[in-house]
Amino acid sequence: MDKYVCDVCGYEYDPAEGDPANGIAPGTAFADIPDSWVCPTCGAGKEEFSKE
């Protein structure tokens, strides 16, 4: 699965790790994250992420 990087702050979403603190289980592909999810570092929306 591809990693995605926040264009605003540089946070890297790694699907192997997910974002458990915000309800995203490890193994969740970026495309499967709800559109309401935001970057845990800066609050940017999914549309602000680019495939690494």
Legacy VTK file of the C-alpha trace (Angstrom):
# vtk DataFile Version 3.0
C-alpha trace
ASCII
DATASET POLYDATA
POINTS 52 float
0.000 0.000 0.000
1.166 3.502 -0.809
2.215 6.087 1.756
0.811 9.605 1.560
2.375 12.859 2.753
0.608 15.991 3.969
1.504 18.849 1.613
1.021 21.342 4.454
3.186 19.936 7.266
4.961 16.843 5.920
3.153 14.261 8.097
3.434 10.829 6.489
0.449 8.486 6.561
1.771 4.927 6.558
-1.030 2.392 6.013
0.956 -0.256 7.892
0.707 1.927 11.017
-2.649 3.615 10.383
-3.685 6.377 12.787
-5.084 4.469 15.789
-5.327 7.605 17.940
-7.882 8.922 15.441
-9.770 5.689 14.743
-7.816 4.469 11.693
-6.690 0.874 12.216
-3.297 -0.385 11.016
-3.604 -1.859 7.534
-6.093 0.792 6.337
-5.342 2.055 2.820
-5.416 5.835 2.391
-8.323 5.524 -0.065
-10.345 3.720 2.629
-9.963 6.483 5.235
-13.200 8.475 5.664
-13.211 11.863 3.918
-13.826 13.487 7.311
-10.364 12.409 8.547
-7.804 15.204 8.915
-4.043 15.287 9.345
-3.326 14.536 13.034
-0.485 17.069 13.030
-1.935 20.155 11.331
-5.625 19.425 10.640
-5.395 19.542 6.834
-8.017 17.518 4.940
-7.341 14.407 2.866
-7.279 16.527 -0.298
-4.042 18.111 0.980
-2.166 14.781 0.819
-0.022 13.513 -2.062
1.114 9.985 -2.807
4.752 9.542 -1.805
LINES 1 53
52 0 1 2 3 4 5 6 7 8 9 10 11 12 13 14 15 16 17 18 19 20 21 22 23 24 25 26 27 28 29 30 31 32 33 34 35 36 37 38 39 40 41 42 43 44 45 46 47 48 49 50 51
